[in-house]
Amino acid sequence: MSTVRGVGVSPGRAAGPVVLVHDRLPEPASGPEPADLAVEAGRIRPAAQEVAAQLRDRAERASGEARAVLDVTAAMATDPSLLSAAERAVTDRRLPAARAVFEAAAQFAETLAAAGGYLAERVRDVEDVRDRLVARLSGVAVAGVPATSTPSVLVSRDLAPADTADLDPKMVLALVTEEGGPTSHTAILARSLGIPAVVAARGALSAEAAGARVDGSAGTVELVAEQLVPEAATRTENRWHGTGSTSDGHAVKLLANVGSVTDATAALDAGAEGSGLFRTEFCFLDATTEPTEAQQREAYAAVLRPFAGKPVVVRTLDAGADKPLPFLDVDAEPNPALGVRGLRVAFDRPGLLDRQLAAIVSAAEDTGADVSVMAPMVATPAEAAWFAERARAAGVGRVGVMVETPAAALCAGELLSEVDFASIGTNDLAQYTCAADRMIGALAELNDPWQPALLRLVAMLGEASRAQAAPVGVCGEAASDPLLAGVLAGLGVASLSMTAAALPSVGAALAEHPLKTWRRAAEQAVSAPGAAQARERARAVLDG
């Protein structure tokens, strides 16, 4: 028997026989040279259409986060730039179609990884699409989750989001991956499906175990030589009444992160009290020129309309060196995560920000949503003041900033004196605090939102919130963890915004204890020496 520790990303305990997931095909050969280059290149797009059609068919049978992931993967399978690059590799370099797709996808993935942030999180999707196309062109089966007649624990190097999206929780007792991180799509989907999951569990595959006991809350995987009788995952029954509060009535708004009309609908169906993060990038991602104010107004209104009468926090464009957009003409940088991104892009392009603010204000008037606006990547009080002045001049009634850097947290009091509220982006704040790229699986433990250093920064923000009478929320993936959500409330966080699928479990967990208990749990977590101990100490308070 051996125990492997990783990062728990979806709570619950389960045990059962292990099924290994072989999720990668062998690298396709560079030869032989095709006899007819035009015919060989012509095979690529039909194969892509077939892959996309299969994914769309699966998407129609799914819902929520799962449907969104499958739709995105289907769209990526027919991405014109990827397919054109593959066709050129056939005609110019005389490669077989499968090898051409493999190399074109590798270049695409390398570009996204170098960009960092949200775009880097799409690398696993590109690899999944690559493998599906290569399999189709090679006439072999797609590697992925094998069919099983017995409820099992899946153990893999990593799981493609599209394979995770439609797993059956009755047959998949738990997920264990050697790679991945707490903000990966696989982690988000596991939470939405209610499947206990541990990522970054290095050594899980090499143990060659027949059975496993998984604790998705503690982040541990006990691997044994014998097959275990399946034990269904233990999960908290969701007894959420639709309003976020502790058991003694202390209000904590439970909101949803959205970036499309589909997200908005899913959020309201799940009972969200509004949206704590409306990502506006969707309006810009495919644009070769800046969308006009009228185009932006129409796009934003479509997402805001379902939230009529409800609060929505709109984040201004979060792009730049880490998320390059063609019309921004931002120079390449050696370290995009530390470069000109977020609000920094607007310092040399104030008109870009002003036009977006005008469109947001108009869209709010069109829809009746109660809109606030916040800026991403704010590091200093001076930057917050600059943004607040422009936003208020545009007619924004409630102005805020995102706290994603230690600098912003350390200046919390001065920062909140310039704006009406702040929202903590725990994903970026964790990676900057621990100097750990959140896309590197080997560093997943440092990006665990239970890291005491991160929690201490949140505590500082909670204190500043009380002193300035300006609310502070959380809109990172940390809000999706039911136990951590209560701890954040204990640290003074006034609202939690998350993936829609996490709302019921977070709402139910929050309502199980009074605020004073959550505060004690928070005190214990903050004083812990590490992430695992922080989680254990918080749980001990609740169990006691």
N, C-alpha and C positions, 0 to 999 in steps of 0.2 A: 504494500500500500504506500502511496505517496500523496502528498498534498501540494497543490500548485496554487499560488496566490496571483490573482489578477485584479482587475477593476470591476466591481459589481456595477452593472449599468441598468439592470432590471430586477426588482426585488422578488423574493420568493425562494423557496427551497424545493428541490426535486431530486429524485434518484432513479436510476435505471440503467439498462444496457447501453453501451456506447456504440454509436454509428459514426464512422469516419467519413467526412465529406471531402472528396478530392475535387477541388474547385478550379484546377488549372489543366488545360490541354498541353501536350508537348509543343514546343516551339516548332512552327512549320518550316519545312526545308526551303532553301533558296533556289532549288532546281527540281526537276530539269526545266530548261528554258521553254516557255510555251511555243507551240508551233505557229499559232496565229494570235498575235498580240491583241488585236482588236476584239476578237472573240473572247479571249481570256479576260480582258478588261470589262467586257460587256456582261460578264457573269456577276460582277460585284453588286450592282444596284438591284437586280432582281433578288439576290440573296438577302440584301438589306431590307427590302420590302417584305419578304417572307418573315424575317426575324421580327420586324416591327409589328406585323400583323398578329403574330403569336403573342407578343407582349401586350398589344392593345386588347386582344381577346381576354387575356388574363385580367387586365385592368377593368374591363367591363363587369367582371364578376367580383371585384374587390371594392373597397370603400376607404375613405379617410386617407391616412398616411400611405397605406399600401397602394391605393389607386394612384396617388400622386407620384410615387416612386416608379411604378410601372409605366405611367404615361411619360415621365421624363426619360426613362431608359428607351422607350419606343421611339421618342423623338430623336434621341441621340443616335440611334441605329441608322437613321436616314439623314444624318447631318451632312449637308452638301460639301462642306470643306473637308470632312474626313473622307467621304467617298471619292471626291475629286483627287485628293492626295494619293489615295490607294490606286486609282485608275492611272495616274501619272507614273506611279512606281512600276506598273505593269508595262506601259507603253515606252517609257523612257529608260527603265533599268532592266527590262525584260525579266521581271520577277513573276512567279506564279501568283494567282489572285490571293490565295490564302496568306502567302508571305507578304504580299504588298499591303494587305489590310493590317497584318501584324505590325509592320514597320510604321505605317501611317498612324496607327493608334498609339504606338509608343511615342512618336513625336508629339502627338496631341496631348497625351498624358504628361509628358515632360514639361510642356508649356504650362499646363494647368498647375502642376506641382510647384513650379517656379513662381507662379503668381501668388500662391499661398491663399489663406482665408477660405472663403466660400468656394472659389473655383478649385482649389486643391482638394476640397471634399468631393469633387466630382471624378477624381482619378479612378476610384474603384468602379464607378459606373462605366467609364470608358473601357476599363479592362474587361468588364463583364460583356459589354457590347462586342469588343474585339473577339473574345472567346466564342461568343454565339455566332458571329460572322465566319470565323475561321472554321468552326465545326460544320456550318452549313456548306461552305465552299469545299471542305475536305470530305464531306459525306460521312461524318462520324457523329456520334451522339454528343450532345452538349454535356460537359462535366457539370456536376451540381449535386443537389441533395438527392440521394438515392431513395427509391420507394421502400417503405418498410411497413410490415404488418403489425409490429409491436411498438408501443410507445417507448421512445428512446431519447437519449441525450446526444445531441449532435456536437461533434468535436471537429474543428476545422482550422486550417491556417487563417482563413478569413472567409466570410460569406458575402457573396454578392448581394447588394440590396434587393435586386429583383428576385433573387431566390428566397430571401427572408420574407418578402412582402406577403406571400400567400401560404406561409407555413400553417399547418393545422395544429393549434395548441393542444388538441386531444392526443396527437401522435408525437409531437415534439415537446418533451418534458422540460428541456433546458437547452441553452446554447452556450458553447464554450469556444472561443477563438483565441489563437495565439497572437494575432495582430488586432488592429482596430483600436478605437478610443471611445471615450464616453460621449463624444459628440457625433460619432459616425451614424450614417443612416441605418446601419444594422442595429445599433444600440437603440436608436429612436423607434425603429419598427418593433424590436423585441418588447419594449415597454408598451407600445400600443396594442400588441397582441397578448400581453400579460404572460409572456414566457420569461422565466428567470434566465438571466444571461450574465456571463463574465467574459470580458475581453482582456486582451494583453496578458493572457495566461500562458506565458512562455514555458515550454516544456510539456504542455498538455498532449501534444501529438507523439512526442518521443517516448512517453510512458507506455504506449501500446496497451492501454488498459481495456478490460472487457466491460467494466462498469464504472459509474461515476456518481458521486453525490455532489450536487451543486448548490451553493448558497449565493444567490444573486444579490443579496443585501450585503453580506460580508466580503464578497469577492473571492471566495475560496472554492476550490475544486478538489475533492478527495477521489483519487483514482485507485481502483482495486482490480485485482486479477480475475475475480469471478464476476459473472453476469449478475446483476442485481434485479430483484423483482421491481417492476416499475412502481414508483410512488409519485402520484400526481402532485403537481406543484401546489404548495400552500400559498394562497393569495388572500389579501384583505378583501372582504366583501365590501363593495362600494355602496355605502349608505349615504350618499351625498344629497343634500336637499336643494342644491342649485345656487346657494349663496356662500361665498367663502367666509368662514369664521372659525375661531377656536370654540371649544365646548362652552366657554363662559361668555360667548357673544362678541369677542374682539374681532372686528372686521378685517379681513385680508382679501382684497379683491383677487379673484381668480380669472385670469384673462388668457387669450390665445395669441400666439404668434402667427401672423398671416402674411401671404405675399401674392395672393390671387383670389379670384372670386370663389373658386373651389374651396380654398382654405377658409374663407369667410363663412361659407355655408356650413362646412364641417365644424367650425368653431361654435356657431350658434346651435347646431344640432347637439353638440356635446354639453351645452349649458354654459358657455363662456359668458361672463358678465360684460365683455367687451374685448378689445384687443390692446395688449400692452406693447406690441411691436408690429407695425405694418411696414414691411420691407418694400420700398418703392423701386428697387432695382429692376423688377420685371418689365417696367416701362422702357428701360434703356438697354437691356442686355443684347438685343439683336439689332439695335439701331446703328446705322453707319453715320448718321447725323443726329444732332440733338433733337429730340421730339419737341414739337412746338408746345407752347403753353396750353393751347386748346386740346392737343392730343393728350397731354398729361392730365388735364382736367377730366377728360372723358374716362381715361384709364383708371384714375384714382376713384372717381365717383362710382365706377362699377363695383369696386371692392368695398367702398364705404356704405353704399346703399343698404345692404342687409343690416348694418349696425345703426340704423336711424334711431336716435334717442339714447344710444349707448356710447360709452367712452372709447375712443380709439387714439392711440399714440402713433403718429406717423413719423417714421425716421427718414430724414432727408438722404439723398443719394450716398450710399456707402460703396464707393468705387475708388479707383486710382491705381497705384502701382500694383497693389495686391489683387485687384479685380479690374484689369484693363478694359476700357471701352474704346472703340475706334475713334469716336469723335472727341474724346478728351485729349488725345495727343500727349499722353504722359510719358516721359522718358523712362526707358528700362532702368531698373535699379538693382544693385547687387543683393539687397535685402528688402524686398517689397513690404514685408510685414512691419518694418520700421520706417517706411518711407512716406511719400505723399499719398495719403489715402484719407477717406472719410471727409471731414470738414476741411482738412488741409487743402484738398483740391480746390475748394471755393475761394481760398485766400487770393489766388491769382485769377480766379474766374468768378467774381462776385455776381455777375449777371446770370450765370448758370443757377446759382442758389436762389437769386431773387425771382427768376421765372418759375422755379419749382415751388417756392413758397406761395406765389400768387396762384398757381394752379391748385395747390392743396387747399388754400382758403376758399377758392371758388367751388371746388368739389365738395367741401364741407357744407357750404351754403346750399348746394344743389341737393344734398342728400339728407340733411338733418342729423348727421352723426356729430357727436360731441368730440371734436377733434383737438388734440394737442400735438405739438410738433417738437421733435428732438433731433439733435445733431450727433452723428457718430464721431468717434475718435477725437474727443476733446481732452486735452491734457492740462490746461491751465485756466485759472479764473479769467484771464484776459481773453482767451479764446471763447469762453462761455459768454462773456459780456458782448463780444463782437457779434456772435451769432444771435444773442437775445435782442440786440438792437435792431438787426435786420429783420428778424422774424416779427417783432412787434410792429415795426414800420409797415410790414406787409399785411398786418391785420390779424396775426396769430394771437389768440387770447391767452394761451397757456404754453409756456416755452420751457423746454427741458434739454438735458444733455445726457449722453451715454457715458458711463464710467467704465472704461475698458483698459485703463493704464493705472499702474500704481501711483503715478504723479497726481492723477485726478482724485484718487481716494485719499491720498495724504493731504490734499488741499480741500477736503470735502466741505468744510465750513465756508471758506471763501468762495468755493464753486457754487454752493447752494444759495449764497447771498446774491448771486447774479441771475439766477433762474428760478422757476417755480417748482421744479422737481428734477430728479435724476433717476436713471434706470441703469442697473448694473448688467453689463454684458459679461457674464461669468466665463464664457468660453475664452474670449480674448484676455480678460483680466487674469485668468489662470495661467495662460501661456506666457504672458509678459511678466507675471510675478515670479514664476519658476524658470523663466528663460527656456521653455520647452515647447518646440513646435508641436501643435496639437495634432498634426497629421502624421507624426512619427509614432508608430505603435510601441516602440521600445520606451518611449517617454510617457506612455499613457498614465502611469501612476502619478507623475508630476502634474498632469492635467486633471486629476481627480478633483472635483469641486469640494471634496471634504478636506483638502489640504488646509491645515490650520492657518497658514500664512494668508490664504485667500479669505478664510472666515474672519480673520482679524481685521482685514481691510473692510469687509462688509460691516463688522461691528463698529468701525470708525465712522462709516457712512451712516449707520443707524443713530449713533450719538449726534452727529451733525444734523441729521434730519430732525431730531427732537429739539435741538438748540435753535434751528432756523425755522422750525414749523413748516418745513418743505418735505413732502413725502419722497421716499426712495423705494423703487421697485427693483425686481430682478426679471430679466427677459432672456437669460441664458438657459442652457439645458439643465442647470442645477435645479431650476424650479420644477422640473418633471419628476424629481425624486421625492416620493411622499414623505420619507423621514427627514430629508434635508430641507424640504419646503417648510416644515414646522420649525426647524432650527433657524432658518432664515427669518421667519416671523418673530422668533424669540430674540433675534438680533436687531429687530426694529424695522424690518422690511414691511412695507404697507401693501404691496401688490406683487403677484407672481404671474408671469406670462410664460406660456409653455405650448408644446404641441397639443392640439385639441384632444387627442386620444388620452392624454395623461390627466385631464381635468377631473374625472370622477374619482380616481384613486387618490389624487392629491387632496381633493375636497373632503373625502371621507377620512383620510388620515389626519388632516388638520383639525377636524371637528372631534377627534377622539380625546383631546386633552385641553386643559385650560392654558391660557397664555403663560401663567407663572411656571407651569411644568415645562413648556417649550423654552422658556428663558433659562431654566436650570439645565436643560439639555444643551442649549446653546453655550452656556458657560463651560460645561464639561468638554464640549467639542473644541471650543476655541483654545482651551488649555492643554489639549492633547499634543503629543510629540509628532504624530503623523496622521495621515488620512485614515488608515484602518482603525487606529485607536480612537480617533475622533468619532467615527461611526459607531464603534462599540460602546464608547462612553455615553453617547447620546441615547442609544438604544437601552442601555442599562438604567438610565433615569426613567425612561418610559415604562420599562418592565418592572421597575421597583415600586 
